[in-house]
């Protein structure tokens, strides 16, 4: 097979994912109980035998240092990976990247959503079209989204032709790669439809549903967790510990967790602690959160908590305090403040937030990052559909 480079570009940033994408790119969002989305991006490249992977980022976060965990790429399983977090709309910068990678073919796709895609198969289909300068594959997904998600495959000559034309005409666009794709479409490139596991996350219910669907499908679960190139770097040294009275049913519990309460139909990421007589049901608890004794969490997403420094003493704070209640089993509740982001009764507790002992948070509620203490000092109740925002 001739060499090819994969270019992953992010979607347009918006506020629809609230705290989940507030201080990080979608690439660094936790997904699948143990990973971050970028682990799926790199998995697709490594499994397909790409020579290079270029990951464009539209947020200054820790993505580059996270990806460095895959280096220095002496293991041939992994392609050379470059993270680009500046020059996102700079056409000249893109030209230099293409020249530096210098491969026969290029695959361009929106890679900041989790996916499982066989790019080597697509390259073979492309090469059979011997005169194809570029081809566009539309992905059919199981999502209810009506929009098709696309993968562009092009040879270096065709790609450089579009880039040079854009430089000559002084063209600019908020999303450089969508401009490149549209330019090639206007030249009349071939289109084909393909099926793929691709989860476009555009709301909190999307995030909730796609995480749960990965866990509930034995085929997809085995493909992800049985793949030797899937590596997650959320700190998870140590085994999961189940206390004497712990009960776990229909759930995924990652390494480095302490479960002393009850977990039902939920996903528990690394570093989570759930105390005695606490119940977590139909929920997703992201890394390093602590659920207090006797607390009840239902149909909620508890966003990641910043882990304590290695040299710091054990963090005694609780994300969800003792005897508190978060979420609702009522159906189809919607946020009054963020109706496009929070609906289907799912509650989101933002990053580094705190729900004190005995407080009650209803369904379809949102507590923004770092919030909770001041509000609940005055009121013990946050009713259905309401929000606490700084």
NUTORZA-835326 format. One line per 5 residues: number of its first residue (from 0); their letters; for each residue x, y, z of N, C-alpha, C. Coordinates in steps of 0.001 Angstrom, whole numbers. Layout:
REM residues N
NUM) A) X:Y:Z:X:Y:Z:X:Y:Z ~ ...
//
This chain:
REM residues 390
0) XXXXX) 846:-1197:0:0:0:0:879:1244:0 ~ 508:2227:-822:1239:3486:-820:962:4242:473 ~ 1910:5103:854:1781:5830:2111:650:6853:2062 ~ 8:7032:3215:-1006:8075:3292:-957:8760:4658 ~ -1463:9980:4675:-1538:10802:5884:-3001:11030:6216
5) XXXXX) -3326:10940:7495:-4685:11254:7956:-4669:12623:8616 ~ -5578:13495:8186:-5742:14814:8802:-7097:14832:9484 ~ -7076:15004:10796:-8303:15087:11585:-8543:16551:11936 ~ -9717:17042:11590:-10029:18442:11927:-11249:18487:12855 ~ -11336:19506:13702:-12452:19587:14650:-13651:20309:14059
10) XXXXX) -14809:20024:14611:-15996:20774:14233:-15960:22165:14826 ~ -16893:23000:14396:-16968:24370:14903:-17284:24362:16394 ~ -16563:25169:17147:-16828:25241:18589:-18132:25983:18839 ~ -18945:25418:19731:-20144:26117:20182:-20335:25804:21659 ~ -21415:26275:22214:-21636:26121:23654:-22638:25025:23968
15) XXXXX) -22977:24205:22989:-24042:23224:23186:-23665:22116:24153 ~ -22361:21872:24355:-21938:20811:25272:-21601:21348:26660 ~ -21838:22633:26862:-21701:23249:28182:-20350:22909:28802 ~ -20330:22426:30035:-19057:22212:30733:-18191:21139:30083 ~ -18816:20203:29352:-18038:19101:28771:-16977:19603:27790
20) XXXXX) -17246:20732:27134:-16281:21279:26177:-15978:22738:26473 ~ -16080:23091:27741:-15895:24493:28128:-14419:24868:28234 ~ -13628:24000:28844:-12219:24300:29050:-11325:23283:28348 ~ -11872:22595:27374:-11096:21608:26626:-11747:21402:25264 ~ -10976:20896:24342:-11521:20517:23045:-12308:19218:23192
25) XXXXX) -13110:18905:22190:-13828:17632:22219:-12863:16449:22207 ~ -11676:16641:21623:-10691:15563:21601:-10391:15043:23010 ~ -10415:15915:24005:-10046:15513:25365:-11249:15157:26233 ~ -12436:15139:25667:-13595:14714:26438:-13499:13228:26755 ~ -13709:12823:27997:-13729:11389:28321:-14859:10685:27582
30) XXXXX) -14582:9460:27133:-15597:8700:26411:-15290:7222:26542 ~ -16341:6428:26712:-16182:4980:26706:-15640:4388:27993 ~ -15821:5067:29114:-15473:4489:30403:-14015:4527:30788 ~ -13107:4707:29809:-11681:4644:30120:-10839:5582:29249 ~ -11426:6074:28156:-10641:6772:27142:-11014:8241:27045
35) XXXXX) -10296:8934:26153:-10693:10249:25669:-10925:10123:24167 ~ -11666:11051:23581:-12046:10918:22177:-10830:10820:21269 ~ -9758:11523:21597:-8572:11477:20743:-7980:10068:20665 ~ -8217:9232:21663:-7739:7847:21596:-8395:7097:20436 ~ -9653:7428:20132:-10330:6822:18985:-9742:7367:17682
40) XXXXX) -9426:8655:17666:-8828:9273:16481:-7509:8589:16138 ~ -6675:8390:17158:-5368:7771:16946:-5524:6290:16617 ~ -6496:5644:17236:-6756:4230:16937:-7068:4020:15454 ~ -7898:4892:14886:-8254:4765:13478:-7023:4878:12581 ~ -6123:5784:12935:-4910:5958:12135:-3980:4759:12272
45) XXXXX) -3756:4335:13512:-2825:3239:13760:-3325:1937:13143 ~ -4618:1670:13283:-5175:419:12754:-5158:384:11232 ~ -5148:1557:10613:-5197:1621:9157:-3826:1655:8516 ~ -2781:1806:9319:-1431:1831:8770:-1015:3160:8181 ~ -1622:4259:8655:-1237:5580:8160:219:5869:8518
50) XXXXX) 896:6583:7635:2282:6946:7912:2353:8137:8863 ~ 1453:9090:8674:1405:10290:9523:-33:10549:9945 ~ -177:11199:11088:-1469:11715:11514:-1279:13164:11946 ~ -2082:14047:11376:-2068:15462:11768:-3406:15758:12419 ~ -3369:16190:13670:-4594:16485:14417:-4683:17992:14614
55) XXXXX) -5628:18610:13929:-5877:20036:14119:-6769:20219:15346 ~ -6418:21179:16177:-7196:21470:17379:-7640:22929:17330 ~ -8817:23239:17861:-9285:24623:17881:-9433:25160:19304 ~ -8642:24588:20203:-8661:25071:21586:-7285:24822:22191 ~ -6791:25806:22915:-5492:25644:23570:-5703:24882:24875
60) XXXXX) -5461:23589:24844:-5628:22773:26040:-4437:21827:26144 ~ -4597:20733:26849:-3478:19819:27047:-3412:18702:26036 ~ -4024:18888:24844:-4083:17808:23870:-2692:17364:23423 ~ -1816:18319:23153:-488:17964:22649:282:17123:23660 ~ 240:17515:24936:966:16744:25945:314:15382:26162
65) XXXXX) -1017:15296:26023:-1698:14006:26141:-1255:13066:25022 ~ -1207:13580:23793:-820:12758:22644:631:12313:22749 ~ 1458:13108:23427:2863:12726:23589:3022:11408:24337 ~ 1979:10985:25056:2024:9680:25721:2181:8541:24720 ~ 1793:8765:23467:1919:7739:22438:3331:7677:21860
70) XXXXX) 4141:8713:22106:5478:8775:21506:6484:7927:22254 ~ 7723:7866:21764:8264:8488:20541:8034:7671:19276 ~ 7030:6813:19250:6597:6118:18045:7636:5135:17500 ~ 8439:4572:18394:9342:3509:17972:8562:2246:17644 ~ 7406:2107:18299:6517:979:18016:5810:1246:16687
75) XXXXX) 5975:380:15715:5425:613:14390:3898:568:14358 ~ 3292:201:15493:1834:205:15535:1287:1618:15387 ~ 2073:2613:15783:1549:3967:15839:2203:4858:14792 ~ 1396:5693:14127:1940:6620:13143:2602:7810:13828 ~ 3407:8546:13078:3923:9817:13597:2731:10764:13748
80) XXXXX) 2608:11375:14915:1435:12198:15220:1881:13632:15481 ~ 1212:14569:14853:1495:15983:15068:200:16681:15443 ~ 213:17420:16558:-947:18198:16979:-715:19648:16602 ~ -1680:20225:15916:-1592:21616:15486:-2695:22397:16177 ~ -2322:23316:17044:-3334:24078:17777:-3294:25560:17433
85) XXXXX) -2567:25915:16406:-2571:27297:15937:-2456:27262:14410 ~ -2684:28381:13781:-2673:28394:12323:-3815:27594:11736 ~ -4930:27478:12509:-6030:26595:12086:-6600:26997:10734 ~ -6729:28315:10474:-7287:28760:9196:-6205:29268:8254 ~ -4950:29028:8588:-3813:29518:7814:-3526:28546:6663
90) XXXXX) -3834:28967:5439:-3680:28091:4281:-2208:27775:4032 ~ -1340:28761:4197:91:28544:3987:639:27520:4966 ~ 184:27602:6203:619:26651:7228:205:25232:6848 ~ -1014:25111:6327:-1505:23798:5875:-655:23283:4710 ~ -318:24161:3787:535:23784:2655:1859:23196:3149
95) XXXXX) 2472:23857:4147:3750:23377:4690:3602:22014:5349 ~ 2477:21782:6029:2245:20491:6664:2132:19377:5621 ~ 1435:19666:4529:1292:18662:3466:2654:18355:2858 ~ 3449:19379:2630:4768:19165:2038:5684:18395:2992 ~ 5567:18693:4283:6418:17995:5266:6049:16519:5378
100) XXXXX) 4749:16214:5373:4326:14813:5489:4640:14051:4204 ~ 4377:14679:3056:4830:14186:1745:4477:12717:1499 ~ 3173:12417:1538:2717:11062:1212:1894:11088:-71 ~ 1634:9917:-606:898:9842:-1872:-557:10290:-1727 ~ -1170:9917:-584:-2594:10170:-406:-2859:10843:936
105) XXXXX) -4034:11494:1011:-4451:12184:2233:-5916:11872:2513 ~ -6186:11578:3767:-7556:11370:4224:-7890:12508:5182 ~ -8991:13204:4930:-9403:14346:5750:-10794:14054:6291 ~ -10936:14143:7611:-12263:13907:8201:-12401:14644:9520 ~ -13646:14825:9939:-13966:15480:11209:-13740:14461:12328
110) XXXXX) -12563:14520:12946:-12138:13462:13856:-12248:13765:15323 ~ -12967:14836:15715:-13107:15086:17149:-14416:14531:17698 ~ -15009:13612:16951:-16095:12774:17466:-15580:11344:17529 ~ -15974:10560:18525:-15504:9171:18609:-15990:8368:17414 ~ -15127:7488:16913:-15488:6695:15740:-14602:5465:15657
115) XXXXX) -15068:4482:14908:-14275:3297:14555:-14391:3147:13043 ~ -13321:3488:12332:-13350:3537:10872:-12148:2782:10313 ~ -12385:1972:9283:-11313:1246:8610:-10863:2067:7404 ~ -9861:2912:7595:-9393:3772:6511:-8645:2994:5434 ~ -7997:1896:5800:-7259:1124:4796:-8206:577:3733
120) XXXXX) -9390:182:4138:-10381:-304:3180:-10808:803:2228 ~ -10958:2017:2759:-11357:3138:1918:-10260:3511:931 ~ -9014:3439:1389:-7886:3731:494:-7870:2745:-682 ~ -8137:1474:-392:-8165:473:-1455:-9282:755:-2463 ~ -10441:1164:-1969:-11538:1515:-2875:-11158:2717:-3733
125) XXXXX) -10494:3672:-3113:-10062:4856:-3833:-9075:4488:-4939 ~ -8112:3641:-4630:-7057:3301:-5587:-7596:2517:-6787 ~ -8716:1821:-6593:-9319:1091:-7701:-9900:2047:-8737 ~ -10238:3259:-8304:-10661:4305:-9240:-9396:4999:-9740 ~ -8765:4431:-10711:-7408:4820:-11069:-7287:6280:-11481
130) XXXXX) -8368:6880:-11966:-8298:8278:-12394:-8863:9234:-11350 ~ -9174:8724:-10183:-9798:9566:-9155:-8773:10496:-8523 ~ -8975:11803:-8700:-8128:12766:-7992:-8565:12863:-6550 ~ -9892:12732:-6330:-10441:12789:-4982:-11760:12042:-4946 ~ -12085:11498:-3783:-13367:10835:-3582:-13926:11242:-2235
135) XXXXX) -15248:11314:-2176:-15925:11686:-937:-16782:10511:-483 ~ -16553:10063:743:-17360:8993:1323:-18307:9600:2349 ~ -19594:9384:2176:-20589:9831:3152:-20868:8686:4117 ~ -20764:8970:5412:-20953:7923:6412:-22408:7808:6810 ~ -22919:6611:6770:-24239:6314:7305:-24058:5813:8728
140) XXXXX) -24632:6502:9676:-24474:6123:11075:-25828:5728:11648 ~ -25778:5193:12854:-27015:4818:13539:-27638:6012:14256 ~ -26982:7162:14178:-27505:8358:14833:-28794:8812:14163 ~ -29616:9504:14923:-30843:10055:14364:-30579:11326:13565 ~ -29351:11798:13592:-28999:12990:12840:-29266:12747:11347
145) XXXXX) -29851:13737:10694:-30122:13604:9265:-28897:13969:8434 ~ -27968:14710:9009:-26793:15158:8279:-25827:13999:8038 ~ -25247:13943:6853:-24240:12924:6548:-22864:13450:6937 ~ -22037:12576:7451:-20672:12945:7832:-19726:12365:6785 ~ -18743:13170:6399:-17973:12837:5213:-16501:12581:5501
150) XXXXX) -15919:11761:4635:-14477:11506:4633:-13971:11794:3228 ~ -12975:12661:3123:-12381:12976:1834:-11072:12218:1670 ~ -10900:11560:523:-9629:10938:167:-9144:11578:-1125 ~ -7910:12039:-1114:-7372:12709:-2283:-5889:12406:-2434 ~ -5402:12526:-3661:-3961:12396:-3828:-3296:13745:-3542
155) XXXXX) -1987:13723:-3388:-1289:14944:-2997:-1440:16048:-4041 ~ -1395:15667:-5316:-1481:16664:-6381:-2794:17430:-6326 ~ -3902:16709:-6170:-5222:17359:-6131:-5362:18240:-4893 ~ -4857:17758:-3763:-4950:18538:-2531:-4138:19826:-2643 ~ -2921:19726:-3130:-2076:20916:-3270:-2654:21894:-4289
160) XXXXX) -3333:21371:-5302:-3961:22247:-6286:-4992:23162:-5633 ~ -5835:22594:-4753:-6849:23384:-4057:-6193:24376:-3099 ~ -5173:23918:-2369:-4502:24789:-1409:-3799:25953:-2121 ~ -3113:25658:-3214:-2440:26716:-3979:-3440:27721:-4540 ~ -4560:27221:-5030:-5606:28105:-5547:-6121:29031:-4460
165) XXXXX) -6320:28475:-3236:-6790:29302:-2123:-5763:30366:-1743 ~ -4469:30004:-1773:-3423:30987:-1454:-3365:32072:-2522 ~ -3462:31685:-3789:-3393:32657:-4886:-4542:33656:-4821 ~ -5711:33166:-4432:-6897:34033:-4378:-7079:34696:-3023 ~ -6174:34403:-2082:-6263:35009:-756:-7502:34594:7
170) XXXXX) -7953:33360:-226:-9176:32885:422:-8939:32510:1881 ~ -9925:32785:2716:-9879:32404:4126:-11225:31801:4503 ~ -11212:30947:5488:-12455:30338:5964:-12291:29955:7429 ~ -13375:30039:8226:-13272:29629:9639:-12830:28180:9778 ~ -13283:27345:8848:-12878:25937:8856:-12191:25628:7532
175) XXXXX) -10886:25615:7567:-10074:25435:6369:-10418:24149:5625 ~ -10639:23068:6353:-10809:21772:5707:-12197:21607:5102 ~ -13187:22255:5684:-14492:22268:5032:-14421:23046:3720 ~ -13593:24092:3701:-13385:24837:2463:-12721:23959:1405 ~ -11703:23181:1810:-11021:22283:877:-11985:21232:337
180) XXXXX) -12770:20640:1226:-13736:19619:803:-14748:20209:-170 ~ -15284:21400:152:-16279:22018:-733:-15677:22380:-2088 ~ -14420:22811:-2095:-13760:23146:-3364:-13650:21915:-4257 ~ -13309:20767:-3666:-13195:19537:-4446:-14564:19024:-4887 ~ -15566:19207:-4036:-16932:18822:-4430:-17367:19622:-5644
185) XXXXX) -17040:20906:-5648:-17418:21767:-6779:-16717:21363:-8071 ~ -15637:20600:-7946:-14949:20099:-9145:-15567:18791:-9658 ~ -16584:18299:-8917:-17299:17120:-9397:-16661:15798:-9024 ~ -16188:15670:-7811:-15548:14424:-7396:-16589:13317:-7181 ~ -16110:12082:-7225:-16994:10926:-7021:-17436:10837:-5564
190) XXXXX) -18629:10292:-5367:-19166:10088:-4022:-19566:8633:-3853 ~ -19341:8138:-2654:-19826:6803:-2286:-20359:6866:-859 ~ -21223:5905:-547:-21784:5809:806:-21116:4653:1525 ~ -20772:4854:2776:-20148:3805:3576:-20826:3762:4939 ~ -20709:2619:5613:-21214:2506:6977:-20035:2566:7937
195) XXXXX) -20252:3155:9087:-19166:3285:10069:-19764:3488:11447 ~ -18976:3172:12451:-19350:3519:13823:-18836:4934:14071 ~ -19743:5876:14085:-19376:7283:14224:-20430:7938:15104 ~ -20002:8578:16170:-20940:9132:17147:-20796:10653:17215 ~ -21589:11399:16451:-21496:12865:16468:-22157:13457:17715
200) XXXXX) -21358:13992:18600:-21855:14484:19890:-22183:15963:19774 ~ -23453:16300:19887:-23893:17686:19744:-24709:18191:20928 ~ -24991:17329:21880:-25775:17729:23044:-25431:16797:24194 ~ -25912:17108:25373:-25662:16246:26531:-26362:14892:26380 ~ -27610:14831:25894:-28217:13518:25633:-27453:12701:24588
205) XXXXX) -26864:13365:23571:-26012:12630:22620:-24864:11966:23364 ~ -24187:12747:24187:-23033:12226:24932:-23457:11037:25802 ~ -24569:11202:26479:-25089:10154:27363:-25443:8908:26546 ~ -26200:9095:25474:-26704:7960:24694:-25575:7194:24012 ~ -24598:7920:23441:-23528:7241:22715:-22598:6478:23649
210) XXXXX) -22326:7034:24821:-21544:6283:25808:-22259:4995:26185 ~ -23547:5114:26465:-24319:3942:26877:-24424:2914:25752 ~ -24583:3370:24517:-24731:2434:23403:-23443:1658:23166 ~ -22292:2290:23374:-21026:1571:23229:-20939:440:24246 ~ -21383:709:25462:-21300:-299:26512:-22314:-1426:26311
215) XXXXX) -23439:-1115:25694:-24507:-2111:25582:-24385:-2994:24347 ~ -23531:-2603:23417:-23312:-3418:22223:-22078:-4279:22441 ~ -22274:-5595:22543:-21134:-6476:22804:-20136:-6431:21650 ~ -20624:-6262:20420:-19736:-6210:19263:-18819:-4986:19328 ~ -19416:-3810:19542:-18614:-2580:19584:-17716:-2582:20818
220) XXXXX) -18256:-3012:21945:-17467:-3059:23184:-16216:-3913:22987 ~ -16392:-5101:22405:-15249:-5993:22207:-14245:-5417:21210 ~ -14745:-4714:20202:-13833:-4099:19234:-12986:-3013:19881 ~ -13601:-2229:20753:-12867:-1128:21399:-11918:-1656:22456 ~ -12421:-2467:23373:-11602:-2892:24506:-10673:-4053:24151
225) XXXXX) -10936:-4704:23025:-10047:-5770:22585:-9021:-5319:21571 ~ -9050:-4040:21208:-8135:-3521:20200:-6789:-3207:20850 ~ -5707:-3834:20393:-4399:-3630:21035:-3850:-2217:20892 ~ -4387:-1435:19945:-3871:-74:19787:-4724:973:20501 ~ -5809:561:21156:-6606:1506:21949:-5912:1717:23289
230) XXXXX) -5447:2912:23511:-4757:3227:24760:-5383:4464:25389 ~ -5750:4370:26631:-6263:5521:27359:-5252:5957:28398 ~ -5102:7272:28566:-4096:7774:29492:-4710:8579:30634 ~ -5980:8332:30930:-6529:8828:32188:-5882:7992:33278 ~ -5228:8621:34268:-4516:7817:35286:-5432:6775:35916
235) XXXXX) -5021:5527:35860:-5878:4449:36370:-5052:3308:36956 ~ -3933:3660:37597:-3136:2611:38216:-3923:1978:39363 ~ -3913:687:39424:-4595:-10:40508:-5904:-618:40053 ~ -6355:-1614:40804:-7587:-2311:40471:-8788:-1588:41051 ~ -9966:-1915:40514:-11198:-1445:41130:-11412:-2208:42436
240) XXXXX) -11816:-1485:43469:-12061:-2095:44771:-13549:-2052:45064 ~ -14138:-3209:45344:-15537:-3296:45728:-15624:-3612:47204 ~ -16295:-2743:47944:-16432:-2925:49377:-17360:-4071:49747 ~ -17417:-4346:51023:-18189:-5487:51541:-19651:-5415:51141 ~ -20218:-4209:51117:-21646:-4055:50823:-21897:-3490:49426
245) XXXXX) -20885:-3473:48583:-21043:-2933:47228:-21929:-3831:46374 ~ -22694:-3211:45485:-23523:-3933:44523:-23352:-3262:43162 ~ -22963:-4046:42165:-22759:-3523:40808:-23547:-4396:39845 ~ -24407:-3778:39025:-25229:-4538:38076:-25353:-3770:36767 ~ -25134:-4471:35655:-25320:-3877:34334:-24498:-2644:34093
250) XXXXX) -23292:-2582:34667:-22492:-1360:34632:-21073:-1638:34177 ~ -20382:-570:33766:-18957:-629:33478:-18232:161:34568 ~ -17346:-509:35284:-16547:127:36330:-15086:21:35916 ~ -14429:1150:35733:-13049:1158:35273:-12089:817:36409 ~ -10801:733:36074:-9758:520:37076:-9685:1726:38013
255) XXXXX) -8989:1524:39131:-8696:2616:40058:-9963:3291:40575 ~ -10984:2497:40878:-12217:3011:41481:-12433:2333:42831 ~ -13158:3013:43703:-13544:2438:44984:-15066:2489:45062 ~ -15702:1336:45077:-17161:1250:45097:-17593:593:46404 ~ -18234:1353:47247:-18782:804:48504:-20309:822:48505
260) XXXXX) -20900:1508:47521:-22350:1605:47427:-22894:764:46295 ~ -23976:1239:45673:-24670:505:44620:-24526:1235:43286 ~ -24186:489:42241:-24061:1043:40892:-24926:217:39958 ~ -25877:871:39281:-26793:165:38385:-26811:847:37021 ~ -26611:59:35952:-26732:566:34576:-25978:1880:34374
265) XXXXX) -24758:1932:34841:-23986:3173:34820:-22570:2933:34304 ~ -21869:4025:34012:-20482:3989:33570:-19650:4779:34571 ~ -18653:4128:35134:-17815:4739:36162:-16385:4819:35635 ~ -15871:6031:35471:-14524:6255:34944:-13476:6090:36051 ~ -12186:6088:35666:-11113:5919:36668:-11124:6995:37742
270) XXXXX) -10679:6596:38936:-10493:7539:40029:-11742:7905:40796 ~ -12870:7259:40496:-14138:7586:41155:-14267:6820:42461 ~ -14832:7472:43475:-15146:6825:44752:-16633:6986:45039 ~ -17286:5894:45387:-18708:5903:45733:-18844:5284:47111 ~ -19294:6078:48066:-19313:5651:49463:-20497:4734:49785
275) XXXXX) -20482:4210:51000:-21508:3265:51439:-22905:3873:51393 ~ -23851:3025:51038:-25271:3359:50965:-25584:4410:49898 ~ -24592:4798:49090:-24858:5678:47946:-25334:4832:46768 ~ -26163:5422:45924:-26670:4736:44737:-26421:5585:43507 ~ -25808:4983:42494:-25626:5633:41191:-26355:4772:40178
280) XXXXX) -27363:5356:39530:-28230:4590:38625:-28383:5325:37298 ~ -28230:4592:36194:-28445:5155:34855:-27644:6442:34651 ~ -26404:6445:35103:-25609:7678:35095:-24200:7432:34574 ~ -23504:8520:34270:-22109:8479:33844:-21314:9370:34784 ~ -20352:8769:35480:-19531:9519:36429:-18118:9589:35872
285) XXXXX) -17694:10782:35491:-16394:10982:34874:-15278:10965:35922 ~ -14020:10990:35493:-12901:10703:36413:-12824:11562:37664 ~ -12401:10901:38754:-11955:11499:40017:-13064:12121:40860 ~ -14309:11819:40557:-15396:12333:41391:-15594:11465:42625 ~ -16164:12081:43666:-16469:11358:44900:-17949:11547:45225
290) XXXXX) -18627:10438:45439:-20055:10434:45758:-20196:10057:47225 ~ -20806:10930:48022:-20873:10750:49468:-21832:9657:49918 ~ -21704:9255:51171:-22526:8190:51752:-24003:8560:51698 ~ -24813:7615:51269:-26259:7814:51244:-26752:8709:50117 ~ -25854:9173:49234:-26275:10017:48111:-27006:9177:47073
295) XXXXX) -27832:9837:46270:-28583:9158:45216:-28411:9940:43919 ~ -27814:9296:42909:-27578:9931:41603:-28288:9109:40547 ~ -29167:9744:39768:-29914:9013:38751:-29948:9825:37457 ~ -29767:9164:36342:-29860:9754:34995:-29121:11087:34917 ~ -27848:11046:35300:-27036:12253:35340:-25663:12005:34729
300) XXXXX) -25031:13075:34293:-23635:13063:33886:-22886:13942:34873 ~ -21929:13352:35579:-21121:14095:36554:-19779:14366:35892 ~ -19548:15613:35531:-18355:15958:34765:-17088:15724:35582 ~ -15983:15631:34865:-14675:15315:35430:-14272:16288:36541 ~ -13561:15781:37520:-12993:16639:38556:-11480:16650:38410
305) XXXXX) -10874:17815:38601:-9423:17934:38507:-8777:17050:39561 ~ -7904:16125:39167:-7290:15230:40162:-6311:15992:41041 ~ -6130:15559:42296:-5143:16200:43163:-3733:15968:42637 ~ -2837:16886:42936:-1442:16721:42541:-839:15502:43227 ~ 166:14902:42580:755:13672:43094:1315:13832:44504
310) XXXXX) 1850:15024:44810:2464:15227:46115:1484:15786:47141 ~ 207:15949:46738:-792:16480:47661:-1397:15354:48491 ~ -1921:15707:49652:-2600:14724:50482:-3953:14373:49841 ~ -4564:13303:50282:-5834:12854:49722:-6870:13970:49749 ~ -7534:14180:48623:-8568:15206:48510:-9829:14723:49221
315) XXXXX) -10254:15459:50237:-11395:15015:51046:-12725:15587:50555 ~ -12704:16417:49515:-13946:17018:49032:-14825:15986:48322 ~ -16112:16211:48396:-17068:15381:47682:-17688:16194:46541 ~ -17835:15562:45384:-18581:16211:44308:-20064:16194:44636 ~ -20546:15051:45055:-21940:14876:45460:-21933:14514:46941
320) XXXXX) -22436:15420:47784:-22356:15243:49232:-23237:14136:49767 ~ -23009:13799:51009:-23773:12736:51667:-25260:13073:51701 ~ -26077:12072:51476:-27544:12156:51555:-28141:13145:50545 ~ -27349:13584:49576:-27888:14475:48546:-28566:13638:47453 ~ -29359:14306:46632:-30117:13621:45577:-29950:14407:44284
325) XXXXX) -29462:13738:43241:-29217:14403:41952:-29929:13638:40850 ~ -30744:14349:40055:-31406:13739:38918:-32830:13317:39206 ~ -33512:12865:38154:-34914:12474:38276:-35212:11313:37350 ~ -36128:10465:37763:-36558:9348:36910:-37766:9723:36061 ~ -38253:10954:36210:-39331:11406:35328:-38800:11520:33902
330) XXXXX) -39656:11277:32922:-39242:11275:31524:-39466:12632:30855 ~ -38613:12933:29872:-38776:14053:28952:-38794:15435:29599 ~ -38057:15599:30686:-37869:16939:31240:-36836:17675:30391 ~ -36970:18997:30297:-36078:19798:29470:-35590:21008:30261 ~ -34349:21409:30005:-33792:22582:30666:-34504:23840:30197
335) XXXXX) -34833:24701:31128:-35454:25978:30774:-34430:26962:30232 ~ -33185:26837:30655:-32132:27770:30238:-31347:27276:29029 ~ -31198:25950:28895:-30397:25370:27819:-31177:24240:27131 ~ -32314:24567:26517:-33182:23511:25958:-32559:22736:24810 ~ -31595:23330:24083:-30938:22613:22984:-29814:21702:23474
340) XXXXX) -29374:21919:24701:-28254:21156:25245:-28688:20079:26221 ~ -29702:20374:27030:-30128:19459:28090:-31615:19167:27949 ~ -31930:17917:27690:-33322:17464:27585:-33341:15972:27888 ~ -34482:15335:27673:-34652:13914:28009:-34313:13639:29475 ~ -34522:14637:30315:-34413:14514:31787:-32993:14321:32300
345) XXXXX) -31985:14455:31447:-30604:14221:31882:-30054:15466:32574 ~ -29476:15284:33725:-28866:16367:34502:-27354:16343:34309 ~ -26761:17539:34222:-25308:17667:34094:-24751:18467:35262 ~ -23823:17855:35988:-23091:18540:37055:-21709:18870:36498 ~ -21381:20162:36396:-20184:20609:35711:-18892:20258:36415
350) XXXXX) -17795:20475:35711:-16468:20142:36197:-16154:20906:37483 ~ -15621:20178:38464:-15206:20750:39744:-16343:21451:40492 ~ -17573:21026:40222:-18714:21548:40987:-18863:20773:42284 ~ -19708:21295:43156:-19903:20637:44449:-21357:20750:44876 ~ -21965:19609:45136:-23336:19552:45653:-23228:19169:47132
355) XXXXX) -23569:20062:48050:-23333:19798:49471:-24267:18741:50059 ~ -23953:18342:51260:-24748:17328:51960:-26220:17718:51993 ~ -27070:16753:51688:-28503:16935:51832:-29172:17761:50756 ~ -28448:18264:49772:-29058:19088:48720:-29804:18202:47728 ~ -30735:18812:46979:-31510:18078:45987:-31458:18831:44655
360) XXXXX) -31088:18101:43599:-31020:18653:42243:-31970:17828:41381 ~ -32866:18498:40652:-33877:17793:39880:-33383:17271:38545 ~ -34336:16895:37678:-34014:16381:36361:-33829:17500:35354 ~ -33013:17272:34324:-32716:18264:33283:-32157:19554:33874 ~ -31378:19427:34931:-30736:20583:35557:-29289:20699:35088
365) XXXXX) -28725:21876:35277:-27318:22106:34955:-26687:22935:36062 ~ -25599:22401:36630:-24773:23152:37576:-23440:23377:36871 ~ -23130:24627:36558:-21958:24918:35738:-20664:24642:36501 ~ -19563:24630:35785:-18258:24276:36356:-17917:25148:37563 ~ -17459:24496:38612:-17016:25203:39805:-18124:25840:40608
370) XXXXX) -19389:25500:40313:-20525:26127:40989:-21135:25182:42022 ~ -22120:25709:42722:-22910:24899:43633:-22889:25367:45070 ~ -21716:25680:45583:-21589:25977:47015:-22415:27189:47413 ~ -22265:28301:46703:-22977:29525:47073:-24487:29364:46931 ~ -24925:28738:45837:-26355:28571:45630:-26973:27725:46735
375) XXXXX) -26341:26587:47028:-26931:25666:47991:-26741:26123:49438 ~ -25943:27145:49646:-25872:27748:50983:-27158:28503:51287 ~ -27876:28912:50232:-29122:29660:50406:-30358:28793:50184 ~ -30212:27763:49365:-31352:26896:49061:-30881:25457:48939 ~ -31651:24540:49450:-31293:23122:49375:-31886:22458:48131
380) XXXXX) -32645:23219:47322:-33335:22618:46193:-33008:23348:44887 ~ -32727:22567:43852:-32664:23083:42490:-33706:22286:41714 ~ -34799:22957:41356:-35944:22238:40805:-35727:21855:39338 ~ -36562:20913:38880:-36454:20380:37522:-36290:21494:36483 ~ -35325:21313:35574:-35156:22222:34448:-34413:23499:34753
385) XXXXX) -33989:23709:35994:-33317:24953:36366:-31794:24776:36364 ~ -31074:25897:36440:-29628:25876:36332:-28974:26750:37385 ~ -27749:26409:37705:-26880:27253:38528:-25687:27594:37650 ~ -25596:28870:37279:-24529:29315:36370:-23812:30490:37005 ~ -22501:30471:36904:-21706:31576:37461:-22061:32880:36772
//
